[in-house]
Amino acid sequence: MRFEIFRLDENGTAVGDSEIAEAEAVRSIVEHAAATGDRVYIRPLRSASV
């Protein structure tokens, strides 16, 4: 499964381009965001948009 990940600013607004990641990579992305204080929004990528 693939996910779309957005970085968020302090107001919850998406900043920059989204990133597409496989399920296996999501945990490390979340851990990195937690370690650096980044805010992220993660949602499943619809297969129709691939």
N, CA, C and O atoms as a printed pandas DataFrame, in Angstrom:
     atom_number atom_name residue_name chain_id  residue_number  x_coord  y_coord  z_coord
0              1         N          MET        A               1    0.858   -1.175    0.000
1              2        CA          MET        A               1    0.000    0.000    0.000
2              3         C          MET        A               1    0.899    1.232    0.000
3              4         O          MET        A               1    1.973    1.245    0.602
4              5         N          ARG        A               2    0.435    2.252   -0.684
5              6        CA          ARG        A               2    1.187    3.501   -0.771
6              7         C          ARG        A               2    0.430    4.605   -0.055
7              8         O          ARG        A               2   -0.798    4.601    0.025
8              9         N          PHE        A               3    1.209    5.558    0.466
9             10        CA          PHE        A               3    0.640    6.674    1.206
10            11         C          PHE        A               3    1.181    7.980    0.662
11            12         O          PHE        A               3    2.301    8.047    0.158
12            13         N          GLU        A               4    0.361    9.024    0.774
13            14        CA          GLU        A               4    0.774   10.373    0.408
14            15         C          GLU        A               4    1.029   11.131    1.708
15            16         O          GLU        A               4    0.197   11.118    2.616
16            17         N          ILE        A               5    2.174   11.782    1.792
17            18        CA          ILE        A               5    2.580   12.447    3.020
18            19         C          ILE        A               5    2.820   13.928    2.740
19            20         O          ILE        A               5    3.547   14.294    1.816
20            21         N          PHE        A               6    2.200   14.755    3.548
21            22        CA          PHE        A               6    2.355   16.207    3.453
22            23         C          PHE        A               6    3.040   16.710    4.704
23            24         O          PHE        A               6    2.725   16.251    5.802
24            25         N          ARG        A               7    3.962   17.633    4.569
25            26        CA          ARG        A               7    4.533   18.342    5.708
26            27         C          ARG        A               7    3.596   19.518    6.000
27            28         O          ARG        A               7    3.103   20.165    5.075
28            29         N          LEU        A               8    3.356   19.790    7.263
29            30        CA          LEU        A               8    2.441   20.850    7.665
30            31         C          LEU        A               8    3.187   21.940    8.418
31            32         O          LEU        A               8    4.157   21.674    9.127
32            33         N          ASP        A               9    2.715   23.183    8.251
33            34        CA          ASP        A               9    3.281   24.276    9.044
34            35         C          ASP        A               9    2.550   24.339   10.385
35            36         O          ASP        A               9    1.709   23.486   10.672
36            37         N          GLU        A              10    2.862   25.333   11.201
37            38        CA          GLU        A              10    2.264   25.427   12.532
38            39         C          GLU        A              10    0.763   25.682   12.501
39            40         O          GLU        A              10    0.080   25.484   13.506
40            41         N          ASN        A              11    0.239   26.124   11.341
41            42        CA          ASN        A              11   -1.201   26.361   11.202
42            43         C          ASN        A              11   -1.929   25.157   10.617
43            44         O          ASN        A              11   -3.150   25.187   10.463
44            45         N          GLY        A              12   -1.195   24.100   10.291
45            46        CA          GLY        A              12   -1.811   22.910    9.712
46            47         C          GLY        A              12   -1.973   22.989    8.214
47            48         O          GLY        A              12   -2.716   22.200    7.631
48            49         N          THR        A              13   -1.289   23.931    7.572
49            50        CA          THR        A              13   -1.345   24.097    6.130
50            51         C          THR        A              13   -0.212   23.305    5.483
51            52         O          THR        A              13    0.930   23.354    5.940
52            53         N          ALA        A              14   -0.538   22.575    4.415
53            54        CA          ALA        A              14    0.482   21.797    3.708
54            55         C          ALA        A              14    1.544   22.731    3.136
55            56         O          ALA        A              14    1.238   23.780    2.570
56            57         N          VAL        A              15    2.800   22.318    3.302
57            58        CA          VAL        A              15    3.937   23.106    2.838
58            59         C          VAL        A              15    4.720   22.265    1.845
59            60         O          VAL        A              15    5.094   21.132    2.147
60            61         N          GLY        A              16    4.972   22.815    0.660
61            62        CA          GLY        A              16    5.771   22.086   -0.329
62            63         C          GLY        A              16    4.981   20.980   -1.000
63            64         O          GLY        A              16    3.762   20.886   -0.863
64            65         N          ASP        A              17    5.704   20.148   -1.726
65            66        CA          ASP        A              17    5.093   19.050   -2.453
66            67         C          ASP        A              17    4.859   17.865   -1.532
67            68         O          ASP        A              17    5.541   17.698   -0.520
68            69         N          SER        A              18    3.876   17.039   -1.903
69            70        CA          SER        A              18    3.649   15.825   -1.126
70            71         C          SER        A              18    4.679   14.772   -1.511
71            72         O          SER        A              18    5.339   14.876   -2.545
72            73         N          GLU        A              19    4.803   13.772   -0.671
73            74        CA          GLU        A              19    5.745   12.679   -0.885
74            75         C          GLU        A              19    4.944   11.383   -0.918
75            76         O          GLU        A              19    4.034   11.202   -0.109
76            77         N          ILE        A              20    5.266   10.486   -1.833
77            78        CA          ILE        A              20    4.622    9.183   -1.917
78            79         C          ILE        A              20    5.567    8.165   -1.290
79            80         O          ILE        A              20    6.754    8.126   -1.612
80            81         N          ALA        A              21    5.024    7.331   -0.380
81            82        CA          ALA        A              21    5.868    6.347    0.300
82            83         C          ALA        A              21    5.128    5.020    0.404
83            84         O          ALA        A              21    3.907    4.982    0.553
84            85         N          GLU        A              22    5.880    3.951    0.322
85            86        CA          GLU        A              22    5.344    2.613    0.555
86            87         C          GLU        A              22    5.087    2.453    2.054
87            88         O          GLU        A              22    5.683    3.153    2.872
88            89         N          ALA        A              23    4.210    1.542    2.398
89            90        CA          ALA        A              23    3.840    1.325    3.796
90            91         C          ALA        A              23    5.052    1.050    4.676
91            92         O          ALA        A              23    5.099    1.496    5.823
92            93         N          GLU        A              24    6.022    0.325    4.155
93            94        CA          GLU        A              24    7.205   -0.026    4.944
94            95         C          GLU        A              24    8.007    1.208    5.370
95            96         O          GLU        A              24    8.687    1.178    6.395
96            97         N          ALA        A              25    7.931    2.279    4.598
97            98        CA          ALA        A              25    8.723    3.481    4.876
98            99         C          ALA        A              25    8.005    4.467    5.791
99           100         O          ALA        A              25    8.637    5.383    6.319
100          101         N          VAL        A              26    6.713    4.301    5.988
101          102        CA          VAL        A              26    5.943    5.290    6.743
102          103         C          VAL        A              26    6.415    5.395    8.190
103          104         O          VAL        A              26    6.506    6.498    8.728
104          105         N          ARG        A              27    6.715    4.273    8.820
105          106        CA          ARG        A              27    7.157    4.310   10.220
106          107         C          ARG        A              27    8.411    5.169   10.372
107          108         O          ARG        A              27    8.486    5.992   11.285
108          109         N          SER        A              28    9.390    4.990    9.497
109          110        CA          SER        A              28   10.620    5.779    9.631
110          111         C          SER        A              28   10.356    7.256    9.352
111          112         O          SER        A              28   10.990    8.117    9.962
112          113         N          ILE        A              29    9.442    7.561    8.450
113          114        CA          ILE        A              29    9.084    8.960    8.175
114          115         C          ILE        A              29    8.439    9.588    9.407
115          116         O          ILE        A              29    8.752   10.723    9.765
116          117         N          VAL        A              30    7.545    8.854   10.051
117          118        CA          VAL        A              30    6.886    9.349   11.263
118          119         C          VAL        A              30    7.900    9.523   12.388
119          120         O          VAL        A              30    7.871   10.528   13.097
120          121         N          GLU        A              31    8.795    8.555   12.557
121          122        CA          GLU        A              31    9.819    8.670   13.599
122          123         C          GLU        A              31   10.730    9.869   13.358
123          124         O          GLU        A              31   11.093   10.575   14.298
124          125         N          HIS        A              32   11.098   10.099   12.104
125          126        CA          HIS        A              32   11.936   11.260   11.777
126          127         C          HIS        A              32   11.191   12.563   12.067
127          128         O          HIS        A              32   11.766   13.502   12.619
128          129         N          ALA        A              33    9.913   12.618   11.694
129          130        CA          ALA        A              33    9.117   13.820   11.953
130          131         C          ALA        A              33    9.009   14.074   13.456
131          132         O          ALA        A              33    9.093   15.221   13.896
132          133         N          ALA        A              34    8.825   13.025   14.236
133          134        CA          ALA        A              34    8.732   13.182   15.690
134          135         C          ALA        A              34   10.054   13.673   16.276
135          136         O          ALA        A              34   10.065   14.514   17.175
136          137         N          ALA        A              35   11.157   13.152   15.770
137          138        CA          ALA        A              35   12.469   13.537   16.286
138          139         C          ALA        A              35   12.829   14.977   15.948
139          140         O          ALA        A              35   13.532   15.639   16.712
140          141         N          THR        A              36   12.346   15.467   14.801
141          142        CA          THR        A              36   12.694   16.820   14.369
142          143         C          THR        A              36   11.613   17.850   14.674
143          144         O          THR        A              36   11.815   19.046   14.465
144          145         N          GLY        A              37   10.458   17.386   15.173
145          146        CA          GLY        A              37    9.374   18.309   15.491
146          147         C          GLY        A              37    8.524   18.694   14.296
147          148         O          GLY        A              37    7.710   19.614   14.386
148          149         N          ASP        A              38    8.699   18.004   13.176
149          150        CA          ASP        A              38    7.879   18.270   11.992
150          151         C          ASP        A              38    6.466   17.746   12.204
151          152         O          ASP        A              38    6.249   16.787   12.945
152          153         N          ARG        A              39    5.520   18.382   11.551
153          154        CA          ARG        A              39    4.137   17.910   11.557
154          155         C          ARG        A              39    3.859   17.328   10.186
155          156         O          ARG        A              39    4.205   17.927    9.168
156          157         N          VAL        A              40    3.233   16.159   10.157
157          158        CA          VAL        A              40    2.929   15.504    8.887
158          159         C          VAL        A              40    1.473   15.057    8.858
159          160         O          VAL        A              40    0.862   14.779    9.890
160          161         N          TYR        A              41    0.943   14.998    7.654
161          162        CA          TYR        A              41   -0.392   14.466    7.405
162          163         C          TYR        A              41   -0.205   13.308    6.433
163          164         O          TYR        A              41    0.382   13.472    5.364
164          165         N          ILE        A              42   -0.707   12.140    6.810
165          166        CA          ILE        A              42   -0.511   10.936    6.005
166          167         C          ILE        A              42   -1.875   10.382    5.644
167          168         O          ILE        A              42   -2.749   10.224    6.496
168          169         N          ARG        A              43   -2.040   10.088    4.349
169          170        CA          ARG        A              43   -3.297    9.475    3.902
170          171         C          ARG        A              43   -3.005    8.404    2.871
171          172         O          ARG        A              43   -2.012    8.489    2.148
172          173         N          PRO        A              44   -3.864    7.394    2.797
173          174        CA          PRO        A              44   -3.659    6.348    1.790
174          175         C          PRO        A              44   -3.777    6.956    0.398
175          176         O          PRO        A              44   -4.606    7.836    0.161
176          177         N          LEU        A              45   -2.960    6.490   -0.498
177          178        CA          LEU        A              45   -2.995    6.950   -1.887
178          179         C          LEU        A              45   -4.009    6.096   -2.628
179          180         O          LEU        A              45   -3.928    4.868   -2.619
180          181         N          ARG        A              46   -4.942    6.742   -3.255
181          182        CA          ARG        A              46   -5.943    5.999   -4.032
182          183         C          ARG        A              46   -5.266    5.404   -5.248
183          184         O          ARG        A              46   -4.492    6.083   -5.922
184          185         N          SER        A              47   -5.547    4.153   -5.534
185          186        CA          SER        A              47   -4.907    3.466   -6.646
186          187         C          SER        A              47   -5.263    4.087   -7.990
187          188         O          SER        A              47   -4.497    3.958   -8.946
188          189         N          ALA        A              48   -6.408    4.758   -8.083
189          190        CA          ALA        A              48   -6.820    5.380   -9.341
190          191         C          ALA        A              48   -5.922    6.554   -9.721
191          192         O          ALA        A              48   -5.842    6.909  -10.897
192          193         N          SER        A              49   -5.241    7.165   -8.739
193          194        CA          SER        A              49   -4.404    8.328   -9.043
194          195         C          SER        A              49   -2.960    7.956   -9.345
195          196         O          SER        A              49   -2.121    8.840   -9.518
196          197         N          VAL        A              50   -2.654    6.666   -9.411
197          198        CA          VAL        A              50   -1.276    6.225   -9.697
198          199         C          VAL        A              50   -1.060    6.139  -11.175
199          200         O          VAL        A              50    0.032    5.787  -11.620
